[in-house]
Amino acid sequence: MPNAKFQRPDAKLLLRLILPFEILLLEKLSKTRSIMPKLTVEGIGEFEIPTGKRLVNALRQEVSSDQLHACGGNARCTTCRVEFVSGEPSKMTVAEKQLLEARGLSGVRLGCQILCQEDMSVRIISRLEGSGRKDCGSACSEELAPQPVEWTTKS
């Protein structure tokens, strides 16, 4: 039996053969599987929310909660307020900051002014049940309001 010497395949050749398949696989995965933020609502459960969806809409539509939103998501009232357990966004709209300061509120955020972009856990503190209102409020648009939206930091 002849002494056959094992030859290692050329690394560049292997990369040229394998890399296109890896790229195709990654592209296919990214199109078929999108990562959605997880919203945990204390006492209710965990939900996957489309990235960029307004928190107030996620609470009403995906969670099916009775979260109030009397002004229709325009940062004119504070009925959509929530408390963050974790994952509170560090940025906020100028409209939210001004309204919370004017009302002397701290430790709460306005669900109508928050976009679901990361995992977060909230406590609903303003609900239809026990409020004496006839309904939760008029529907909130998909887009943040009031326009134009200006951003600032929470602190």
KAMO-V505234 format. One record per residue. N is the residue number from 0. RES is the residue in one letter. SS is DSSP state (A for helix, B for strand, O for the rest). PSI is psi in degrees with one decimal (NA if undefined). OMEGA is omega in degrees with one decimal (* if undefined). Layout:
N;RES;SS;PSI;OMEGA
N;RES;SS;PSI;OMEGA
This chain:
0;M;O;124.3;-178.5
1;P;O;149.4;-179.9
2;N;O;97.3;-179.1
3;A;O;131.2;179.9
4;K;O;127.7;180.0
5;F;O;130.6;176.8
6;Q;O;128.9;176.8
7;R;O;136.5;178.1
8;P;O;151.2;179.4
9;D;O;126.9;-177.6
10;A;A;-39.5;179.7
11;K;A;-38.8;178.7
12;L;A;-45.0;178.6
13;L;A;-44.0;179.3
14;L;A;-41.5;179.3
15;R;A;-30.2;-179.2
16;L;A;-39.1;-173.3
17;I;A;-39.1;-173.8
18;L;A;-44.7;179.2
19;P;A;-35.9;178.3
20;F;A;-38.5;177.8
21;E;A;-42.4;179.5
22;I;A;-45.7;178.7
23;L;A;-41.4;179.5
24;L;A;-45.8;178.9
25;L;A;-41.3;177.9
26;E;A;-42.8;-179.7
27;K;A;-43.4;178.8
28;L;A;-42.3;-177.7
29;S;A;-28.5;179.2
30;K;A;-31.7;-175.3
31;T;A;-15.8;-175.7
32;R;O;100.5;177.8
33;S;O;146.7;179.3
34;I;O;122.3;178.7
35;M;O;141.4;178.1
36;P;B;148.3;177.8
37;K;B;127.0;176.3
38;L;B;118.9;175.6
39;T;B;125.3;179.2
40;V;B;117.5;-175.8
41;E;O;128.4;178.1
42;G;O;-2.7;-178.2
43;I;O;-52.8;179.5
44;G;B;-168.1;-179.4
45;E;B;141.9;-176.2
46;F;B;143.8;171.9
47;E;B;130.4;-174.6
48;I;B;137.1;175.7
49;P;O;133.9;-179.6
50;T;O;131.6;177.6
51;G;O;-2.7;179.3
52;K;B;141.9;176.9
53;R;B;137.0;-178.0
54;L;A;-43.2;-179.4
55;V;A;-40.0;178.5
56;N;A;-38.4;177.7
57;A;A;-41.2;179.9
58;L;A;-35.2;179.8
59;R;A;-42.0;-171.1
60;Q;A;-55.9;-178.6
61;E;O;-41.6;-176.0
62;V;O;-24.8;-176.1
63;S;O;40.2;178.6
64;S;O;169.5;177.6
65;D;O;38.7;177.1
66;Q;B;130.6;177.9
67;L;O;154.3;175.0
68;H;O;66.2;-169.9
69;A;O;-34.5;-175.9
70;C;O;4.4;178.7
71;G;O;21.8;175.6
72;G;O;29.6;-176.9
73;N;O;13.8;178.9
74;A;O;42.2;176.9
75;R;O;-16.3;177.4
76;C;O;-173.0;176.8
77;T;O;24.1;-176.8
78;T;O;-17.1;-179.1
79;C;O;17.1;-174.2
80;R;B;145.8;177.7
81;V;B;159.9;171.4
82;E;B;137.7;177.2
83;F;B;130.5;172.7
84;V;B;-40.5;175.8
85;S;B;161.4;175.7
86;G;O;22.8;-179.3
87;E;O;128.7;178.1
88;P;O;143.8;-179.2
89;S;O;-19.8;178.4
90;K;B;155.6;177.9
91;M;B;160.5;178.1
92;T;B;152.4;176.3
93;V;A;-38.6;179.4
94;A;A;-43.1;178.8
95;E;A;-47.8;-177.7
96;K;A;-44.4;-179.0
97;Q;A;-41.5;-179.4
98;L;A;-44.1;178.9
99;L;A;-42.5;178.1
100;E;A;-43.0;-179.5
101;A;A;-33.7;-180.0
102;R;A;-4.3;-179.6
103;G;O;30.7;-178.3
104;L;O;136.6;174.6
105;S;O;157.0;179.6
106;G;O;5.5;177.7
107;V;O;160.7;175.6
108;R;B;159.5;178.9
109;L;B;116.8;-179.0
110;G;A;-26.7;-179.2
111;C;A;-12.1;-176.9
112;Q;A;12.1;-176.9
113;I;O;132.4;174.8
114;L;B;137.3;177.9
115;C;B;102.1;-179.3
116;Q;O;-18.2;179.5
117;E;O;167.6;173.8
118;D;O;140.2;178.9
119;M;B;155.8;178.1
120;S;B;126.9;-175.3
121;V;B;161.5;172.9
122;R;B;123.2;177.7
123;I;B;125.2;-178.1
124;I;O;-0.6;-178.6
125;S;O;93.7;-172.7
126;R;B;157.2;178.0
127;L;O;-45.4;-179.6
128;E;O;122.0;178.6
129;G;O;0.4;-176.9
130;S;O;-21.7;-175.7
131;G;O;-0.8;179.0
132;R;O;155.4;-179.9
133;K;O;-26.8;178.2
134;D;O;176.7;-176.7
135;C;O;-26.7;-177.8
136;G;O;170.0;-179.7
137;S;O;155.4;-176.9
138;A;O;142.7;177.5
139;C;O;138.4;178.3
140;S;O;167.9;176.8
141;E;O;-31.4;-177.3
142;E;O;147.2;175.1
143;L;O;147.4;177.2
144;A;O;153.2;4.1
145;P;O;155.5;177.4
146;Q;O;149.8;-6.0
147;P;O;145.8;179.9
148;V;O;126.3;175.4
149;E;O;140.5;-177.1
150;W;B;149.4;175.3
151;T;B;-178.0;177.3
152;T;B;158.5;-176.9
153;K;O;-42.7;-174.3
154;S;O;NA;*
